[in-house]
């Protein structure tokens, strides 16, 4: 198997981070709507932004 055929770990991590972020934002939105509190959405958005910051700092 050539190196170009192997799935990259970075790509898997990116997909996981996107799914994680979408799940957190959806959960925060649902909790905000159910409870009427905006803090759940604020906390979820902060946790969803964290993977983006990690990706920006990682060397390629």
PyMOL commands that set and color helices and strands:
alter all, ss='L'
color gray80, all
select helices_A, chain A and resi 9-35+39-57
alter helices_A, ss='H'
color red, helices_A
deselect
rebuild
show_as cartoon
